[in-house]
Amino acid sequence: MLTSKERARLRSLGNELEPIFQIGKGGVTDEIINQLDQALTARELIKVRVLKNSLEEPREAAEKISAATDSEVVQVIGRNFILYREKVDGE
Protein backbone atom coordinates (compact mmCIF):
# COMPACT_ATOMS: atom_id res chain seq x y z
CA MET A 1 0.00 0.00 0.00
CA LEU A 2 1.32 3.41 -0.95
CA THR A 3 1.59 6.27 1.50
CA SER A 4 0.15 9.64 0.50
CA LYS A 5 3.69 11.00 0.03
CA GLU A 6 4.68 8.13 -2.27
CA ARG A 7 1.40 8.48 -4.20
CA ALA A 8 2.01 12.23 -4.67
CA ARG A 9 5.54 11.60 -5.97
CA LEU A 10 4.31 8.91 -8.38
CA ARG A 11 1.48 11.18 -9.55
CA SER A 12 3.97 13.92 -10.42
CA LEU A 13 6.16 11.41 -12.31
CA GLY A 14 3.09 9.99 -14.05
CA ASN A 15 1.99 13.39 -15.31
CA GLU A 16 5.03 13.45 -17.60
CA LEU A 17 4.21 10.06 -19.13
CA GLU A 18 2.33 9.45 -22.36
CA PRO A 19 -0.21 6.60 -22.28
CA ILE A 20 1.47 3.44 -23.57
CA PHE A 21 -1.75 1.42 -23.85
CA GLN A 22 -5.28 2.18 -24.93
CA ILE A 23 -8.33 0.19 -23.90
CA GLY A 24 -11.04 0.25 -26.56
CA LYS A 25 -14.44 -1.28 -27.07
CA GLY A 26 -13.06 -4.76 -26.38
CA GLY A 27 -12.55 -3.75 -22.76
CA VAL A 28 -10.02 -5.34 -20.43
CA THR A 29 -9.00 -8.68 -21.93
CA ASP A 30 -6.49 -11.30 -20.78
CA GLU A 31 -4.17 -10.18 -23.58
CA ILE A 32 -4.23 -6.56 -22.38
CA ILE A 33 -3.62 -7.69 -18.80
CA ASN A 34 -0.61 -9.76 -19.93
CA GLN A 35 0.83 -6.85 -21.91
CA LEU A 36 0.34 -4.43 -19.01
CA ASP A 37 1.92 -6.95 -16.64
CA GLN A 38 5.02 -7.07 -18.87
CA ALA A 39 5.08 -3.27 -19.13
CA LEU A 40 4.92 -2.93 -15.33
CA THR A 41 7.81 -5.37 -15.00
CA ALA A 42 9.87 -3.29 -17.42
CA ARG A 43 8.91 0.21 -16.27
CA GLU A 44 7.25 0.15 -12.81
CA LEU A 45 5.08 3.19 -13.66
CA ILE A 46 2.73 3.26 -16.66
CA LYS A 47 -0.14 5.37 -17.94
CA VAL A 48 -3.14 3.85 -19.71
CA ARG A 49 -5.95 5.56 -21.62
CA VAL A 50 -9.52 4.27 -21.81
CA LEU A 51 -11.03 5.28 -25.14
CA LYS A 52 -14.51 6.80 -25.34
CA ASN A 53 -15.83 3.78 -27.24
CA SER A 54 -14.91 1.45 -24.35
CA LEU A 55 -17.78 -0.05 -22.40
CA GLU A 56 -15.73 0.14 -19.20
CA GLU A 57 -15.28 3.20 -17.05
CA PRO A 58 -11.66 4.21 -16.37
CA ARG A 59 -11.97 3.54 -12.61
CA GLU A 60 -13.40 0.04 -13.21
CA ALA A 61 -10.70 -0.80 -15.75
CA ALA A 62 -7.95 0.48 -13.43
CA GLU A 63 -9.21 -1.57 -10.48
CA LYS A 64 -9.60 -4.72 -12.60
CA ILE A 65 -6.09 -4.43 -14.06
CA SER A 66 -4.59 -3.51 -10.69
CA ALA A 67 -6.04 -6.65 -9.10
CA ALA A 68 -4.89 -8.88 -11.98
CA THR A 69 -1.34 -7.49 -12.12
CA ASP A 70 -0.78 -7.01 -8.37
CA SER A 71 -0.16 -3.29 -8.93
CA GLU A 72 -1.38 -0.06 -7.32
CA VAL A 73 -3.69 2.48 -8.91
CA VAL A 74 -1.84 5.76 -8.39
CA GLN A 75 -4.39 8.04 -10.02
CA VAL A 76 -7.44 8.04 -12.26
CA ILE A 77 -7.94 11.35 -13.99
CA GLY A 78 -10.37 11.77 -16.86
CA ARG A 79 -10.02 8.77 -19.14
CA ASN A 80 -6.41 8.05 -18.08
CA PHE A 81 -5.03 6.14 -15.15
CA ILE A 82 -1.57 5.49 -13.74
CA LEU A 83 -0.45 2.13 -12.38
CA TYR A 84 2.62 1.36 -10.27
CA ARG A 85 4.28 -1.89 -9.27
CA GLU A 86 7.63 -1.89 -7.52
CA LYS A 87 10.29 -3.98 -9.15
CA VAL A 88 11.24 -7.08 -7.22
CA ASP A 89 14.94 -7.96 -6.99
CA GLY A 90 15.85 -10.34 -9.76
CA GLU A 91 13.46 -8.89 -12.33
C-alpha positions as CSV (number, residue, x, y, z in Angstrom):
1,M,0.0,0.0,0.0
2,L,1.3,3.4,-0.9
3,T,1.6,6.3,1.5
4,S,0.2,9.6,0.5
5,K,3.7,11.0,0.0
6,E,4.7,8.1,-2.3
7,R,1.4,8.5,-4.2
8,A,2.0,12.2,-4.7
9,R,5.5,11.6,-6.0
10,L,4.3,8.9,-8.4
11,R,1.5,11.2,-9.6
12,S,4.0,13.9,-10.4
13,L,6.2,11.4,-12.3
14,G,3.1,10.0,-14.1
15,N,2.0,13.4,-15.3
16,E,5.0,13.4,-17.6
17,L,4.2,10.1,-19.1
18,E,2.3,9.5,-22.4
19,P,-0.2,6.6,-22.3
20,I,1.5,3.4,-23.6
21,F,-1.8,1.4,-23.9
22,Q,-5.3,2.2,-24.9
23,I,-8.3,0.2,-23.9
24,G,-11.0,0.3,-26.6
25,K,-14.4,-1.3,-27.1
26,G,-13.1,-4.8,-26.4
27,G,-12.6,-3.7,-22.8
28,V,-10.0,-5.3,-20.4
29,T,-9.0,-8.7,-21.9
30,D,-6.5,-11.3,-20.8
31,E,-4.2,-10.2,-23.6
32,I,-4.2,-6.6,-22.4
33,I,-3.6,-7.7,-18.8
34,N,-0.6,-9.8,-19.9
35,Q,0.8,-6.8,-21.9
36,L,0.3,-4.4,-19.0
37,D,1.9,-7.0,-16.6
38,Q,5.0,-7.1,-18.9
39,A,5.1,-3.3,-19.1
40,L,4.9,-2.9,-15.3
41,T,7.8,-5.4,-15.0
42,A,9.9,-3.3,-17.4
43,R,8.9,0.2,-16.3
44,E,7.3,0.1,-12.8
45,L,5.1,3.2,-13.7
46,I,2.7,3.3,-16.7
47,K,-0.1,5.4,-17.9
48,V,-3.1,3.8,-19.7
49,R,-6.0,5.6,-21.6
50,V,-9.5,4.3,-21.8
51,L,-11.0,5.3,-25.1
52,K,-14.5,6.8,-25.3
53,N,-15.8,3.8,-27.2
54,S,-14.9,1.4,-24.4
55,L,-17.8,-0.1,-22.4
56,E,-15.7,0.1,-19.2
57,E,-15.3,3.2,-17.0
58,P,-11.7,4.2,-16.4
59,R,-12.0,3.5,-12.6
60,E,-13.4,0.0,-13.2
61,A,-10.7,-0.8,-15.7
62,A,-7.9,0.5,-13.4
63,E,-9.2,-1.6,-10.5
64,K,-9.6,-4.7,-12.6
65,I,-6.1,-4.4,-14.1
66,S,-4.6,-3.5,-10.7
67,A,-6.0,-6.7,-9.1
68,A,-4.9,-8.9,-12.0
69,T,-1.3,-7.5,-12.1
70,D,-0.8,-7.0,-8.4
71,S,-0.2,-3.3,-8.9
72,E,-1.4,-0.1,-7.3
73,V,-3.7,2.5,-8.9
74,V,-1.8,5.8,-8.4
75,Q,-4.4,8.0,-10.0
76,V,-7.4,8.0,-12.3
77,I,-7.9,11.4,-14.0
78,G,-10.4,11.8,-16.9
79,R,-10.0,8.8,-19.1
80,N,-6.4,8.1,-18.1
81,F,-5.0,6.1,-15.1
82,I,-1.6,5.5,-13.7
83,L,-0.4,2.1,-12.4
84,Y,2.6,1.4,-10.3
85,R,4.3,-1.9,-9.3
86,E,7.6,-1.9,-7.5
87,K,10.3,-4.0,-9.2
88,V,11.2,-7.1,-7.2
89,D,14.9,-8.0,-7.0
90,G,15.9,-10.3,-9.8
91,E,13.5,-8.9,-12.3
